[in-house]
Amino acid sequence: MHDDTIKAIVREIGDTLKGRSAGKVFQLTPLSLAIDFGLRKGPYLLINVDPKRPRLHLIIRGAKVLEKQSLPLSRFAQALVAALGRGKLVSITKDPGDRIVRLSFQSYDVTGETHLQTLVIQLTGRSANLFILDSEGRVTHVLRSLQACPSEDLPDGQREGNFYHPPTSRAAKPTEELPLKQDGFPTISAAADNYYTQLEVKERFRAQAKTLTDHLRRQIRQRVRLREKLERDLAAHGKPSEHKRLGDLLLANIASAERQGNRVRLKDYYAESEPIIEIEVDEKSSLQEEAARYFARYTKSKRAAEQIHARLRELDRELLQFKEEQVKVDKAIQSGDETAVAALAAIAPIKRPVSGRQSRQKEALPGVRRYRSSDGYEIQVGRRARDNDRLTFHLARGNDLWLHAGDYPGSHVIVRNPGRKEIPWRTLVEAAQLAGKFSQANKDAKVVVHYTQRKFVTKPKAAAPGLVRLSTFRSITVEPKEGVERI
């Protein structure tokens, strides 16, 4: 606050509150308080020592409104209530040439003795603070103490137990605000209340707008990256029809094929003029076995292509949706439509995630490592035995996939499956590799991993943490490794 504004507000507070007893204290934020002086319908004395915008003025609020906004009283606020003890405000002064205001309260103890205590309000930028002084001027309580603000180095004159001294001119950085004008408001405090309220509204609008814009950009960027990855995966699988064609040609050329080591020459009956083509095969396999491998590749490639195309269509729908919302947000920000931005911000966190299945927001899951599979499924890995129990029997659901290294101690691994769909083979392999990695078999070249649905996992009575029983399971052999994205 500007020095001239503080002077005008101090005069107004003196005219309004001098001689009145302090009552209830409301803790509005960790660094702001409102004090009730028993005036009907207010006003209340607002004190805010947030270094970004410290201020002091009267406010008109309903008691219920303040109670709804209030936090539990801090140690300082409790000390302030005890110190004031319904003491009367006997003086309010401003230090000449400094943005420091002193409110002196006179109270009586049980013996009838009077005590004078002072509330010092430092409105000095980064050194803004609140102090309670005893009758001799010693600091008894500090709001922004060293414990509360370790980055602040309080001088001796502002530590508890020492005589109070104002901050140096270096610590009390001059304000850049201009003096407030009353401009039609009934009081200078009303003008200040309106000014700072409008500033808070604008700051809240800017923060909401930035959060929402960042959220939409992040969602779009993630989907674009996933789309590129899926397109690469689709290209890596090759054309399913080509695998089938080669399998058919191998069977059609069994009698006439010419083999030389790992190469075989075949007549291409599907091409015009039936040219001779050459393909690579396993020297130890028969042509029938090689044909079966190509047919297996055909089936796998066809299934993968169908899944990837479905995911690409889903991603395209989501990208279109987020880009449309981005246009709405940009329009609302440009027009300064606070209501529209607040409404859009309220629904932004519940938008569908990249996988279309689970939220990408990080959850607090102590004792659990979290990964994202190449297909977008969340994989959770327990850290210790008790974490394994919690993951399997408290966090996982019946249709989630459960994995564990066979015959070795290790982490329980869960693949979340809220959609109750078949887990893609690639995701199964990646989860099994994690189960091997976080087991005592992590140094082996290959490890056998058991997997089943979580509903087939039970815990024997009185069993040690991490020990389970499987009513049915299947096994897969993989290389132990951590080959997926950590989230």
Secondary structure as GFF3:
##gff-version 3
##sequence-region A 1 487
A	DSSP	alpha_helix	3	17	.	.	.	ID=ss1
A	DSSP	beta_strand	25	29	.	.	.	ID=ss2
A	DSSP	beta_strand	32	35	.	.	.	ID=ss3
A	DSSP	beta_strand	44	48	.	.	.	ID=ss4
A	DSSP	beta_strand	55	59	.	.	.	ID=ss5
A	DSSP	alpha_helix	63	69	.	.	.	ID=ss6
A	DSSP	alpha_helix	75	84	.	.	.	ID=ss7
A	DSSP	beta_strand	88	94	.	.	.	ID=ss8
A	DSSP	beta_strand	100	108	.	.	.	ID=ss9
A	DSSP	beta_strand	114	122	.	.	.	ID=ss10
A	DSSP	three_ten_helix	125	127	.	.	.	ID=ss11
A	DSSP	beta_strand	129	133	.	.	.	ID=ss12
A	DSSP	beta_strand	139	142	.	.	.	ID=ss13
A	DSSP	three_ten_helix	156	158	.	.	.	ID=ss14
A	DSSP	alpha_helix	188	237	.	.	.	ID=ss15
A	DSSP	alpha_helix	240	252	.	.	.	ID=ss16
A	DSSP	beta_strand	258	260	.	.	.	ID=ss17
A	DSSP	beta_strand	263	267	.	.	.	ID=ss18
A	DSSP	beta_strand	276	280	.	.	.	ID=ss19
A	DSSP	alpha_helix	287	335	.	.	.	ID=ss20
A	DSSP	alpha_helix	338	347	.	.	.	ID=ss21
A	DSSP	three_ten_helix	348	350	.	.	.	ID=ss22
A	DSSP	beta_strand	368	372	.	.	.	ID=ss23
A	DSSP	beta_strand	378	382	.	.	.	ID=ss24
A	DSSP	alpha_helix	385	390	.	.	.	ID=ss25
A	DSSP	pi_helix	391	395	.	.	.	ID=ss26
A	DSSP	beta_strand	401	405	.	.	.	ID=ss27
A	DSSP	beta_strand	413	415	.	.	.	ID=ss28
A	DSSP	alpha_helix	425	437	.	.	.	ID=ss29
A	DSSP	beta_strand	447	453	.	.	.	ID=ss30
A	DSSP	three_ten_helix	454	456	.	.	.	ID=ss31
A	DSSP	beta_strand	457	458	.	.	.	ID=ss32
A	DSSP	beta_strand	469	470	.	.	.	ID=ss33
A	DSSP	beta_strand	474	478	.	.	.	ID=ss34
A	DSSP	beta_strand	485	486	.	.	.	ID=ss35
###
